[in-house]
Amino acid sequence: MTLDRDLTDKLYWLRKFRMAKNDKTLELMVSKAIDDHHQHSAVVAAIYLAECQREREMAQGRFLDH
């Protein structure tokens, strides 16, 4: 089974995780993504990297304006 290339791209997940405005929301989003894709290590790695970057952004106070 070939993975959708987007799913292994950190930026794909980062765009999704940027909707999170607090740590709890980010945690829930990451947990759901991991639950949905835990069988694909490349996807899990991309999710983890995006989570780390989003945590840094939130620590620096960087949020999206709607």
MARROKOL-31938 format. One record per residue: residue number from 1; residue in three letters; x, y, z of N, C-alpha, C, O in turn. Coordinates in steps of 0.05 Angstrom, whole numbers, padded with zeros to 5 digits. Layout:
! residues N
<pt><nr>NUM</nr><rest>ALA</rest><n_east>X</n_east><n_north>Y</n_north><n_up>Z</n_up><ca_east>X</ca_east><ca_north>Y</ca_north><ca_up>Z</ca_up><c_east>X</c_east><c_north>Y</c_north><c_up>Z</c_up><o_east>X</o_east><o_north>Y</o_north><o_up>Z</o_up></pt>
...
//
This chain:
! residues 66
<pt><nr>1</nr><rest>MET</rest><n_east>00017</n_east><n_north>-00024</n_north><n_up>00000</n_up><ca_east>00000</ca_east><ca_north>00000</ca_north><ca_up>00000</ca_up><c_east>00018</c_east><c_north>00025</c_north><c_up>00000</c_up><o_east>00035</o_east><o_north>00028</o_north><o_up>00017</o_up></pt>
<pt><nr>2</nr><rest>THR</rest><n_east>00013</n_east><n_north>00042</n_north><n_up>-00019</n_up><ca_east>00028</ca_east><ca_north>00067</ca_north><ca_up>-00021</ca_up><c_east>00015</c_east><c_north>00088</c_north><c_up>-00004</c_up><o_east>-00009</o_east><o_north>00093</o_north><o_up>-00006</o_up></pt>
<pt><nr>3</nr><rest>LEU</rest><n_east>00031</n_east><n_north>00102</n_north><n_up>00013</n_up><ca_east>00021</ca_east><ca_north>00123</ca_north><ca_up>00029</ca_up><c_east>00017</c_east><c_north>00148</c_north><c_up>00012</c_up><o_east>00032</o_east><o_north>00154</o_north><o_up>-00006</o_up></pt>
<pt><nr>4</nr><rest>ASP</rest><n_east>-00004</n_east><n_north>00163</n_north><n_up>00019</n_up><ca_east>-00007</ca_east><ca_north>00189</ca_north><ca_up>00007</ca_up><c_east>00017</c_east><c_north>00206</c_north><c_up>00014</c_up><o_east>00024</o_east><o_north>00208</o_north><o_up>00038</o_up></pt>
<pt><nr>5</nr><rest>ARG</rest><n_east>00030</n_east><n_north>00218</n_north><n_up>-00005</n_up><ca_east>00054</ca_east><ca_north>00233</ca_north><ca_up>00000</ca_up><c_east>00051</c_east><c_north>00256</c_north><c_up>00020</c_up><o_east>00069</o_east><o_north>00262</o_north><o_up>00035</o_up></pt>
<pt><nr>6</nr><rest>ASP</rest><n_east>00027</n_east><n_north>00268</n_north><n_up>00020</n_up><ca_east>00022</ca_east><ca_north>00289</ca_north><ca_up>00039</ca_up><c_east>00025</c_east><c_north>00280</c_north><c_up>00068</c_up><o_east>00035</o_east><o_north>00295</o_north><o_up>00085</o_up></pt>
<pt><nr>7</nr><rest>LEU</rest><n_east>00017</n_east><n_north>00256</n_north><n_up>00074</n_up><ca_east>00017</ca_east><ca_north>00246</ca_north><ca_up>00101</ca_up><c_east>00045</c_east><c_north>00243</c_north><c_up>00113</c_up><o_east>00048</o_east><o_north>00244</o_north><o_up>00137</o_up></pt>
<pt><nr>8</nr><rest>THR</rest><n_east>00065</n_east><n_north>00240</n_north><n_up>00096</n_up><ca_east>00092</ca_east><ca_north>00238</ca_north><ca_up>00105</ca_up><c_east>00107</c_east><c_north>00265</c_north><c_up>00105</c_up><o_east>00131</o_east><o_north>00266</o_north><o_up>00111</o_up></pt>
<pt><nr>9</nr><rest>ASP</rest><n_east>00092</n_east><n_north>00286</n_north><n_up>00099</n_up><ca_east>00104</ca_east><ca_north>00313</ca_north><ca_up>00097</ca_up><c_east>00098</c_east><c_north>00328</c_north><c_up>00124</c_up><o_east>00075</o_east><o_north>00332</o_north><o_up>00131</o_up></pt>
<pt><nr>10</nr><rest>LYS</rest><n_east>00119</n_east><n_north>00336</n_north><n_up>00137</n_up><ca_east>00116</ca_east><ca_north>00351</ca_north><ca_up>00163</ca_up><c_east>00099</c_east><c_north>00376</c_north><c_up>00159</c_up><o_east>00083</o_east><o_north>00382</o_north><o_up>00176</o_up></pt>
<pt><nr>11</nr><rest>LEU</rest><n_east>00102</n_east><n_north>00390</n_north><n_up>00137</n_up><ca_east>00088</ca_east><ca_north>00415</ca_north><ca_up>00133</ca_up><c_east>00058</c_east><c_north>00410</c_north><c_up>00130</c_up><o_east>00042</o_east><o_north>00427</o_north><o_up>00138</o_up></pt>
<pt><nr>12</nr><rest>TYR</rest><n_east>00050</n_east><n_north>00387</n_north><n_up>00120</n_up><ca_east>00021</ca_east><ca_north>00380</ca_north><ca_up>00118</ca_up><c_east>00009</c_east><c_north>00379</c_north><c_up>00146</c_up><o_east>-00012</o_east><o_north>00391</o_north><o_up>00151</o_up></pt>
<pt><nr>13</nr><rest>TRP</rest><n_east>00023</n_east><n_north>00366</n_north><n_up>00165</n_up><ca_east>00014</ca_east><ca_north>00363</ca_north><ca_up>00192</ca_up><c_east>00016</c_east><c_north>00390</c_north><c_up>00207</c_up><o_east>-00001</o_east><o_north>00397</o_north><o_up>00223</o_up></pt>
<pt><nr>14</nr><rest>LEU</rest><n_east>00037</n_east><n_north>00405</n_north><n_up>00202</n_up><ca_east>00040</ca_east><ca_north>00430</ca_north><ca_up>00215</ca_up><c_east>00017</c_east><c_north>00449</c_north><c_up>00208</c_up><o_east>00007</o_east><o_north>00464</o_north><o_up>00225</o_up></pt>
<pt><nr>15</nr><rest>ARG</rest><n_east>00009</n_east><n_north>00449</n_north><n_up>00183</n_up><ca_east>-00014</ca_east><ca_north>00466</ca_north><ca_up>00175</ca_up><c_east>-00039</c_east><c_north>00458</c_north><c_up>00191</c_up><o_east>-00054</o_east><o_north>00475</o_north><o_up>00200</o_up></pt>
<pt><nr>16</nr><rest>LYS</rest><n_east>-00043</n_east><n_north>00432</n_north><n_up>00194</n_up><ca_east>-00066</ca_east><ca_north>00423</ca_north><ca_up>00210</ca_up><c_east>-00063</c_east><c_north>00431</c_north><c_up>00239</c_up><o_east>-00082</o_east><o_north>00441</o_north><o_up>00252</o_up></pt>
<pt><nr>17</nr><rest>PHE</rest><n_east>-00039</n_east><n_north>00427</n_north><n_up>00251</n_up><ca_east>-00035</ca_east><ca_north>00432</ca_north><ca_up>00279</ca_up><c_east>-00035</c_east><c_north>00462</c_north><c_up>00286</c_up><o_east>-00038</o_east><o_north>00469</o_north><o_up>00309</o_up></pt>
<pt><nr>18</nr><rest>ARG</rest><n_east>-00031</n_east><n_north>00479</n_north><n_up>00266</n_up><ca_east>-00031</ca_east><ca_north>00507</ca_north><ca_up>00271</ca_up><c_east>-00059</c_east><c_north>00517</c_north><c_up>00279</c_up><o_east>-00062</o_east><o_north>00540</o_north><o_up>00288</o_up></pt>
<pt><nr>19</nr><rest>MET</rest><n_east>-00079</n_east><n_north>00501</n_north><n_up>00275</n_up><ca_east>-00106</ca_east><ca_north>00508</ca_north><ca_up>00284</ca_up><c_east>-00108</c_east><c_north>00507</c_north><c_up>00314</c_up><o_east>-00126</o_east><o_north>00519</o_north><o_up>00326</o_up></pt>
<pt><nr>20</nr><rest>ALA</rest><n_east>-00090</n_east><n_north>00492</n_north><n_up>00327</n_up><ca_east>-00090</ca_east><ca_north>00489</ca_north><ca_up>00356</ca_up><c_east>-00081</c_east><c_north>00516</c_north><c_up>00369</c_up><o_east>-00060</o_east><o_north>00527</o_north><o_up>00362</o_up></pt>
<pt><nr>21</nr><rest>LYS</rest><n_east>-00097</n_east><n_north>00525</n_north><n_up>00388</n_up><ca_east>-00090</ca_east><ca_north>00550</ca_north><ca_up>00402</ca_up><c_east>-00080</c_east><c_north>00546</c_north><c_up>00430</c_up><o_east>-00071</o_east><o_north>00564</o_north><o_up>00443</o_up></pt>
<pt><nr>22</nr><rest>ASN</rest><n_east>-00080</n_east><n_north>00520</n_north><n_up>00439</n_up><ca_east>-00070</ca_east><ca_north>00514</ca_north><ca_up>00465</ca_up><c_east>-00059</c_east><c_north>00486</c_north><c_up>00466</c_up><o_east>-00063</o_east><o_north>00470</o_north><o_up>00447</o_up></pt>
<pt><nr>23</nr><rest>ASP</rest><n_east>-00044</n_east><n_north>00479</n_north><n_up>00487</n_up><ca_east>-00031</ca_east><ca_north>00453</ca_north><ca_up>00489</ca_up><c_east>-00051</c_east><c_north>00430</c_north><c_up>00489</c_up><o_east>-00046</o_east><o_north>00409</o_north><o_up>00477</o_up></pt>
<pt><nr>24</nr><rest>LYS</rest><n_east>-00074</n_east><n_north>00433</n_north><n_up>00502</n_up><ca_east>-00094</ca_east><ca_north>00412</ca_north><ca_up>00504</ca_up><c_east>-00105</c_east><c_north>00405</c_north><c_up>00476</c_up><o_east>-00108</o_east><o_north>00382</o_north><o_up>00469</o_up></pt>
<pt><nr>25</nr><rest>THR</rest><n_east>-00111</n_east><n_north>00426</n_north><n_up>00461</n_up><ca_east>-00122</ca_east><ca_north>00421</ca_north><ca_up>00434</ca_up><c_east>-00101</c_east><c_north>00407</c_north><c_up>00416</c_up><o_east>-00107</o_east><o_north>00388</o_north><o_up>00402</o_up></pt>
<pt><nr>26</nr><rest>LEU</rest><n_east>-00076</n_east><n_north>00416</n_north><n_up>00418</n_up><ca_east>-00055</ca_east><ca_north>00404</ca_north><ca_up>00403</ca_up><c_east>-00052</c_east><c_north>00375</c_north><c_up>00411</c_up><o_east>-00049</o_east><o_north>00357</o_north><o_up>00394</o_up></pt>
<pt><nr>27</nr><rest>GLU</rest><n_east>-00052</n_east><n_north>00369</n_north><n_up>00437</n_up><ca_east>-00050</ca_east><ca_north>00342</ca_north><ca_up>00446</ca_up><c_east>-00072</c_east><c_north>00324</c_north><c_up>00435</c_up><o_east>-00067</o_east><o_north>00301</o_north><o_up>00427</o_up></pt>
<pt><nr>28</nr><rest>LEU</rest><n_east>-00097</n_east><n_north>00334</n_north><n_up>00434</n_up><ca_east>-00119</ca_east><ca_north>00318</ca_north><ca_up>00423</ca_up><c_east>-00116</c_east><c_north>00314</c_north><c_up>00393</c_up><o_east>-00121</o_east><o_north>00292</o_north><o_up>00383</o_up></pt>
<pt><nr>29</nr><rest>MET</rest><n_east>-00107</n_east><n_north>00334</n_north><n_up>00379</n_up><ca_east>-00103</ca_east><ca_north>00331</ca_north><ca_up>00350</ca_up><c_east>-00081</c_east><c_north>00311</c_north><c_up>00344</c_up><o_east>-00084</o_east><o_north>00295</o_north><o_up>00326</o_up></pt>
<pt><nr>30</nr><rest>VAL</rest><n_east>-00059</n_east><n_north>00313</n_north><n_up>00359</n_up><ca_east>-00037</ca_east><ca_north>00294</ca_north><ca_up>00354</ca_up><c_east>-00045</c_east><c_north>00266</c_north><c_up>00361</c_up><o_east>-00039</o_east><o_north>00247</o_north><o_up>00346</o_up></pt>
<pt><nr>31</nr><rest>SER</rest><n_east>-00059</n_east><n_north>00262</n_north><n_up>00383</n_up><ca_east>-00068</ca_east><ca_north>00235</ca_north><ca_up>00391</ca_up><c_east>-00086</c_east><c_north>00223</c_north><c_up>00370</c_up><o_east>-00083</o_east><o_north>00199</o_north><o_up>00363</o_up></pt>
<pt><nr>32</nr><rest>LYS</rest><n_east>-00104</n_east><n_north>00238</n_north><n_up>00359</n_up><ca_east>-00122</ca_east><ca_north>00228</ca_north><ca_up>00337</ca_up><c_east>-00106</c_east><c_north>00221</c_north><c_up>00313</c_up><o_east>-00111</o_east><o_north>00200</o_north><o_up>00301</o_up></pt>
<pt><nr>33</nr><rest>ALA</rest><n_east>-00087</n_east><n_north>00238</n_north><n_up>00305</n_up><ca_east>-00071</ca_east><ca_north>00232</ca_north><ca_up>00281</ca_up><c_east>-00054</c_east><c_north>00207</c_north><c_up>00285</c_up><o_east>-00052</o_east><o_north>00190</o_north><o_up>00267</o_up></pt>
<pt><nr>34</nr><rest>ILE</rest><n_east>-00043</n_east><n_north>00204</n_north><n_up>00309</n_up><ca_east>-00027</ca_east><ca_north>00180</ca_north><ca_up>00315</ca_up><c_east>-00045</c_east><c_north>00155</c_north><c_up>00315</c_up><o_east>-00038</o_east><o_north>00134</o_north><o_up>00303</o_up></pt>
<pt><nr>35</nr><rest>ASP</rest><n_east>-00068</n_east><n_north>00157</n_north><n_up>00327</n_up><ca_east>-00087</ca_east><ca_north>00134</ca_north><ca_up>00327</ca_up><c_east>-00094</c_east><c_north>00126</c_north><c_up>00298</c_up><o_east>-00096</o_east><o_north>00102</o_north><o_up>00292</o_up></pt>
<pt><nr>36</nr><rest>ASP</rest><n_east>-00098</n_east><n_north>00146</n_north><n_up>00281</n_up><ca_east>-00106</ca_east><ca_north>00140</ca_north><ca_up>00253</ca_up><c_east>-00084</c_east><c_north>00129</c_north><c_up>00236</c_up><o_east>-00089</o_east><o_north>00115</o_north><o_up>00217</o_up></pt>
<pt><nr>37</nr><rest>HIS</rest><n_east>-00058</n_east><n_north>00136</n_north><n_up>00243</n_up><ca_east>-00036</ca_east><ca_north>00129</ca_north><ca_up>00225</ca_up><c_east>-00013</c_east><c_north>00114</c_north><c_up>00239</c_up><o_east>00009</o_east><o_north>00113</o_north><o_up>00229</o_up></pt>
<pt><nr>38</nr><rest>HIS</rest><n_east>-00018</n_east><n_north>00102</n_north><n_up>00262</n_up><ca_east>00003</ca_east><ca_north>00089</ca_north><ca_up>00278</ca_up><c_east>00017</c_east><c_north>00067</c_north><c_up>00263</c_up><o_east>00040</o_east><o_north>00060</o_north><o_up>00271</o_up></pt>
<pt><nr>39</nr><rest>GLN</rest><n_east>00005</n_east><n_north>00055</n_north><n_up>00243</n_up><ca_east>00018</ca_east><ca_north>00033</ca_north><ca_up>00230</ca_up><c_east>00039</c_east><c_north>00042</c_north><c_up>00209</c_up><o_east>00052</o_east><o_north>00025</o_north><o_up>00197</o_up></pt>
<pt><nr>40</nr><rest>HIS</rest><n_east>00041</n_east><n_north>00067</n_north><n_up>00204</n_up><ca_east>00060</ca_east><ca_north>00078</ca_north><ca_up>00184</ca_up><c_east>00081</c_east><c_north>00096</c_north><c_up>00198</c_up><o_east>00075</o_east><o_north>00118</o_north><o_up>00205</o_up></pt>
<pt><nr>41</nr><rest>SER</rest><n_east>00105</n_east><n_north>00085</n_north><n_up>00201</n_up><ca_east>00125</ca_east><ca_north>00100</ca_north><ca_up>00217</ca_up><c_east>00133</c_east><c_north>00126</c_north><c_up>00204</c_up><o_east>00139</o_east><o_north>00145</o_north><o_up>00218</o_up></pt>
<pt><nr>42</nr><rest>ALA</rest><n_east>00133</n_east><n_north>00128</n_north><n_up>00177</n_up><ca_east>00140</ca_east><ca_north>00153</ca_north><ca_up>00164</ca_up><c_east>00119</c_east><c_north>00175</c_north><c_up>00170</c_up><o_east>00126</o_east><o_north>00198</o_north><o_up>00174</o_up></pt>
<pt><nr>43</nr><rest>VAL</rest><n_east>00094</n_east><n_north>00167</n_north><n_up>00172</n_up><ca_east>00073</ca_east><ca_north>00186</ca_north><ca_up>00179</ca_up><c_east>00076</c_east><c_north>00195</c_north><c_up>00208</c_up><o_east>00073</o_east><o_north>00219</o_north><o_up>00215</o_up></pt>
<pt><nr>44</nr><rest>VAL</rest><n_east>00080</n_east><n_north>00176</n_north><n_up>00226</n_up><ca_east>00084</ca_east><ca_north>00182</ca_north><ca_up>00254</ca_up><c_east>00107</c_east><c_north>00201</c_north><c_up>00258</c_up><o_east>00106</o_east><o_north>00219</o_north><o_up>00275</o_up></pt>
<pt><nr>45</nr><rest>ALA</rest><n_east>00129</n_east><n_north>00197</n_north><n_up>00244</n_up><ca_east>00152</ca_east><ca_north>00214</ca_north><ca_up>00246</ca_up><c_east>00145</c_east><c_north>00243</c_north><c_up>00237</c_up><o_east>00153</o_east><o_north>00262</o_north><o_up>00251</o_up></pt>
<pt><nr>46</nr><rest>ALA</rest><n_east>00130</n_east><n_north>00245</n_north><n_up>00216</n_up><ca_east>00122</ca_east><ca_north>00272</ca_north><ca_up>00206</ca_up><c_east>00104</c_east><c_north>00286</c_north><c_up>00227</c_up><o_east>00106</o_east><o_north>00310</o_north><o_up>00231</o_up></pt>
<pt><nr>47</nr><rest>ILE</rest><n_east>00086</n_east><n_north>00270</n_north><n_up>00239</n_up><ca_east>00068</ca_east><ca_north>00281</ca_north><ca_up>00259</ca_up><c_east>00084</c_east><c_north>00291</c_north><c_up>00283</c_up><o_east>00079</o_east><o_north>00313</o_north><o_up>00293</o_up></pt>
<pt><nr>48</nr><rest>TYR</rest><n_east>00103</n_east><n_north>00275</n_north><n_up>00292</n_up><ca_east>00120</ca_east><ca_north>00282</ca_north><ca_up>00315</ca_up><c_east>00135</c_east><c_north>00308</c_north><c_up>00309</c_up><o_east>00136</o_east><o_north>00326</o_north><o_up>00326</o_up></pt>
<pt><nr>49</nr><rest>LEU</rest><n_east>00148</n_east><n_north>00310</n_north><n_up>00286</n_up><ca_east>00163</ca_east><ca_north>00334</ca_north><ca_up>00279</ca_up><c_east>00145</c_east><c_north>00359</c_north><c_up>00278</c_up><o_east>00153</o_east><o_north>00380</o_north><o_up>00288</o_up></pt>
<pt><nr>50</nr><rest>ALA</rest><n_east>00122</n_east><n_north>00356</n_north><n_up>00267</n_up><ca_east>00103</ca_east><ca_north>00378</ca_north><ca_up>00265</ca_up><c_east>00093</c_east><c_north>00386</c_north><c_up>00293</c_up><o_east>00090</o_east><o_north>00410</o_north><o_up>00299</o_up></pt>
<pt><nr>51</nr><rest>GLU</rest><n_east>00088</n_east><n_north>00366</n_north><n_up>00310</n_up><ca_east>00080</ca_east><ca_north>00372</ca_north><ca_up>00338</ca_up><c_east>00102</c_east><c_north>00388</c_north><c_up>00352</c_up><o_east>00096</o_east><o_north>00408</o_north><o_up>00366</o_up></pt>
<pt><nr>52</nr><rest>CYS</rest><n_east>00126</n_east><n_north>00380</n_north><n_up>00350</n_up><ca_east>00149</ca_east><ca_north>00394</ca_north><ca_up>00363</ca_up><c_east>00150</c_east><c_north>00423</c_north><c_up>00353</c_up><o_east>00154</o_east><o_north>00441</o_north><o_up>00369</o_up></pt>
<pt><nr>53</nr><rest>GLN</rest><n_east>00148</n_east><n_north>00427</n_north><n_up>00327</n_up><ca_east>00150</ca_east><ca_north>00454</ca_north><ca_up>00316</ca_up><c_east>00126</c_east><c_north>00471</c_north><c_up>00326</c_up><o_east>00130</o_east><o_north>00494</o_north><o_up>00333</o_up></pt>
<pt><nr>54</nr><rest>ARG</rest><n_east>00102</n_east><n_north>00459</n_north><n_up>00327</n_up><ca_east>00079</ca_east><ca_north>00475</ca_north><ca_up>00336</ca_up><c_east>00082</c_east><c_north>00482</c_north><c_up>00365</c_up><o_east>00074</o_east><o_north>00504</o_north><o_up>00373</o_up></pt>
<pt><nr>55</nr><rest>GLU</rest><n_east>00093</n_east><n_north>00464</n_north><n_up>00381</n_up><ca_east>00097</ca_east><ca_north>00470</ca_north><ca_up>00409</ca_up><c_east>00116</c_east><c_north>00493</c_north><c_up>00412</c_up><o_east>00112</o_east><o_north>00511</o_north><o_up>00429</o_up></pt>
<pt><nr>56</nr><rest>ARG</rest><n_east>00137</n_east><n_north>00494</n_north><n_up>00396</n_up><ca_east>00156</ca_east><ca_north>00516</ca_north><ca_up>00397</ca_up><c_east>00143</c_east><c_north>00542</c_north><c_up>00389</c_up><o_east>00147</o_east><o_north>00563</o_north><o_up>00401</o_up></pt>
<pt><nr>57</nr><rest>GLU</rest><n_east>00126</n_east><n_north>00541</n_north><n_up>00368</n_up><ca_east>00112</ca_east><ca_north>00565</ca_north><ca_up>00359</ca_up><c_east>00094</c_east><c_north>00576</c_north><c_up>00381</c_up><o_east>00093</o_east><o_north>00600</o_north><o_up>00386</o_up></pt>
<pt><nr>58</nr><rest>MET</rest><n_east>00079</n_east><n_north>00558</n_north><n_up>00394</n_up><ca_east>00061</ca_east><ca_north>00567</ca_north><ca_up>00415</ca_up><c_east>00077</c_east><c_north>00578</c_north><c_up>00439</c_up><o_east>00068</o_east><o_north>00597</o_north><o_up>00451</o_up></pt>
<pt><nr>59</nr><rest>ALA</rest><n_east>00099</n_east><n_north>00566</n_north><n_up>00445</n_up><ca_east>00116</ca_east><ca_north>00576</ca_north><ca_up>00467</ca_up><c_east>00126</c_east><c_north>00605</c_north><c_up>00461</c_up><o_east>00130</o_east><o_north>00621</o_north><o_up>00479</o_up></pt>
<pt><nr>60</nr><rest>GLN</rest><n_east>00129</n_east><n_north>00611</n_north><n_up>00435</n_up><ca_east>00138</ca_east><ca_north>00637</ca_north><ca_up>00427</ca_up><c_east>00115</c_east><c_north>00656</c_north><c_up>00422</c_up><o_east>00119</o_east><o_north>00680</o_north><o_up>00416</o_up></pt>
<pt><nr>61</nr><rest>GLY</rest><n_east>00091</n_east><n_north>00646</n_north><n_up>00426</n_up><ca_east>00067</ca_east><ca_north>00663</ca_north><ca_up>00423</ca_up><c_east>00058</c_east><c_north>00667</c_north><c_up>00394</c_up><o_east>00045</o_east><o_north>00687</o_north><o_up>00388</o_up></pt>
<pt><nr>62</nr><rest>ARG</rest><n_east>00066</n_east><n_north>00649</n_north><n_up>00377</n_up><ca_east>00058</ca_east><ca_north>00652</ca_north><ca_up>00348</ca_up><c_east>00033</c_east><c_north>00637</c_north><c_up>00343</c_up><o_east>00032</o_east><o_north>00612</o_north><o_up>00345</o_up></pt>
<pt><nr>63</nr><rest>PHE</rest><n_east>00012</n_east><n_north>00651</n_north><n_up>00337</n_up><ca_east>-00015</ca_east><ca_north>00640</ca_north><ca_up>00331</ca_up><c_east>-00025</c_east><c_north>00652</c_north><c_up>00305</c_up><o_east>-00017</o_east><o_north>00674</o_north><o_up>00297</o_up></pt>
<pt><nr>64</nr><rest>LEU</rest><n_east>-00042</n_east><n_north>00637</n_north><n_up>00291</n_up><ca_east>-00054</ca_east><ca_north>00647</ca_north><ca_up>00266</ca_up><c_east>-00077</c_east><c_north>00665</c_north><c_up>00273</c_up><o_east>-00092</o_east><o_north>00660</o_north><o_up>00292</o_up></pt>
<pt><nr>65</nr><rest>ASP</rest><n_east>-00080</n_east><n_north>00686</n_north><n_up>00257</n_up><ca_east>-00104</ca_east><ca_north>00704</ca_north><ca_up>00260</ca_up><c_east>-00124</c_east><c_north>00695</c_north><c_up>00239</c_up><o_east>-00117</o_east><o_north>00691</o_north><o_up>00216</o_up></pt>
<pt><nr>66</nr><rest>HIS</rest><n_east>-00149</n_east><n_north>00693</n_north><n_up>00247</n_up><ca_east>-00170</ca_east><ca_north>00686</ca_north><ca_up>00228</ca_up><c_east>-00185</c_east><c_north>00710</c_north><c_up>00220</c_up><o_east>-00203</o_east><o_north>00709</o_north><o_up>00203</o_up></pt>
//
